[in-house]
Amino acid sequence: MIGCLCLHGFTGGPDEVGPLVDYLREHTDWLLSVPTLPGHGEQNSLKGINYQQWVECAEEEMRKLMNRCSSVYVIGFSMGGLIASYLSTIFPVEKLVLLSAAAYYINPRQLASDLKDILFDYFRGNIETNELFLRYKRKIIQTPIEATMEFRKLVTFIRPLLPQVEVPTFIAQGESDGIVPPKSADYLYQSIKAKRKKLVFIENSKHLICHCEEKEALFSHVLDFLSSQH
């Protein structure tokens, strides 16, 4: 049996990778694991949580899959992409998929463009229907500063380990991402030492790449990469 671990991002939850998980459920018979990292998801209680707890949770889910499956793939979105990269250096991961992986974060130019759109909707009276505003508002208000510092510690811990990633790797990045800049994907591609690696940019995708308009094409690419015999 093939297992596939899917990891969400910082302050998010399984819904961030939900559309891709649904696609894989429909097109494969794989055993899919989509954990909620400590402090994340509906509870959204990050106070007092450290980055080691996020890593340990992912490691535990990985062990469960390894016990049941002959092959395991790992998919990681944003912060989950960094954790997925780390897992591939300590477990016999067969293939790795990194989606908007946060080796770097905050794209000032795109973020400025997003904020301009938010202000435009604000003055038109449509602010409560602006999805970006609602997401940024929740993250800013509900995310403790110490949790953000733990996220930064995680990036600092994992980024030097990227050259140890040698498994086949698929990297996808939205060109309109206001959180993770395109240079993050380039950095991952250059740092990872896998002999087989692929980098794809999605022109109109913002950070939530699994929810973008071009998601069906992206998911097809991901499935083709994971299913191929090479």
N, C-alpha and C positions, 0 to 999 in steps of 0.2 A: 504494500500500500504506500502511496505517496502522501506525505503530510506537508502542509503549508502554513507557516506562522505569519500572521499579518499584524503589524504593529502601528498604532496610531501616533500622533504627534503631541507636542507639549501643550497642555491645557485642553486637549481635545478628548476624543473618545473613539470607539469602534465605528461610529457613523462616518468618520472621515475617510475610512477605507471601505465603507459599506457597499457602495456600488460595484467596486471591483470584486469584493467577496461574493456578492450576489451573482456576478458574471461567472466567476470560477465555479460556484455551486451548480450553475446551470449547465456549464460546458465540461465539467470534469466529475470524477468520483473521488476526488482527493479528500483527505481529512483536514478540514480547515480549523485553525485555532486563531481566535481574534480576542485576545485578552484585553481587559481594561487595566492600565497601569495604575499603581497606587496613587490615590488622590485625584484621579481623573474621572472622566465620564460624568454620569448624572450627579454623583455625590460632589464632584468639583471641590474637594477639600484638600488643597495642597499644603496648607500650613503644617510645618513640622515634618514634611516628607523630604527625604534626601535622594539624590540621583542614584545612589547605590541600590535603593529599593526598587527603582524602575528597572535597573539592569537585572537585579536578582529575580524579579517577577518574570522577565523575558527568558532568563536562563531556566527557570522552573518549567515554564510552558514548553521550552525547547526539549527539556529532558522527557517530558510526557510524550511529545511527538516521537522522539527518538526511540522510546520504548515500544511504540506501536507501529512505526513505519520503517520501511526499508530505505526510503529516500525522503529527505526533507528540504524544502525550499523556504526561503525567508523573504518576505516583502516588508519594507519599512517606509512609512511616510513621515517626512519632516524629521523631528527628533527620533522617531521610530526608525528612520533610515540609518542614523548613526548607530543606534543600538543593534540593528540588524547587521551592520558592517562588523561590529565588535563580535557578535555571535558567530559570524563566519570564520573568525580567527581562532575560536576555542572549541567549536563543534564541527563535525563533518558535514557541514552544509553543502548541498549539491549545487544550488544556484541561488543568486542574490538579486533582488529587485529593489532599487532605490528610487523613491518618488518624492520630488521636492526636498531631498535630503539636506538637512541644515548644517552643513560643514561651515557655512557662513550664514548670517541672518541679517535681516532688514536691508531692503533694496531702496535707498533714499529716493531715487528718481521715480520709481513706480509707486512707492508709498505716497509721494507728493501728488501724483496723478490721482490715486485712489481718494485721497483726502479732498482734492478739488471736486471730485464727483460727489462726495459726501456733503460738502458745503453747498453744492448746486441743488441737491435734493432737499437740504435743510431750508434753503431760502424759497423753495417751491412748495414747502409744506409736506414733502414726501419722505422725511427722514426716517420714520418708523417702518418704512417698507424697504429701506436700503440695507441689503443683506450684509454688506461690508461694515456699515456702521454698527449694526447689531452685534456682529462678531467682535469687532474691535472694542466696542463698549463693554461687552461681557469680559473679554480678556483683561482689559485695563482695570476694571473695577474689582473683579473677583480674583485676580492673580496676586498673591502676596509677593513682595519684593524678594523675600528670601527664596521663594520658589524659582524666580527668574535667575537668581544667583546659582541655584542648583543646576538649572539648565545650562548655564554658562560653564559650570564645572564639568558637566557631562561632555560638552563639546571639547573642552580643554583636555579631558582624559582620553577621548576616543580619537580625535583628529590625528595624533602622532601614530596611531595604530593602523591607519588606513593602508600604508604600504605592505602590511601583512595580509591584506585581503587578496587571495589568489584564486578564489572560485569564480566561475563565469558570472559576469555582472551586467545587468541592464539598468541604465540610469535614464530617468525621464524628468524634465524640468519645464515648467511653464515660463514663457518669455515675459508674461505680464504679472509675474509673481511679486507682490509688494513686501513679502516677508523674507523669502529666501532669494537672493539675487542669482542670475544665471551663472555668475562666476563660481558659485558653489558647485554646480554640476561639472563645470570645467575642471575645478580643483579635484573633485572626486575621480573624474576620469583619468587625470594625470597621476594622481597619487596611488590609486589602486593598481596593483601589479598583476592582475589577472591577464592571462594570455588572450582570453576571449572576453571582450567587453564592448558594450554598445551604448551610445549616447544619443538621446532623442529630445529635441526641443519641441514643445507644443506652443504654437504661436500665440493663441488667444487665451491660454490658461492662466488663471491667477494661482494663488497658493494651493487651494483645494483642488488639486489636479484630478482626483477621482470623481469630481463633480463638474468638470469642465464640459463645454459643448462637444469637444472632440474625444470624449471619454471612450466611446465605443471603439474607435480606431486604436486608442492607447491600450485598451484592455486586450484587443486582438494581438497587438504587438507583444504584450506581456505574456499572453498564453502561448503564442508561437515560440517565444524565447524559452519559456520554461518547458515546453513540450518537446522541443527539438532534441535530437539525439547527440548533438555536438556539444 
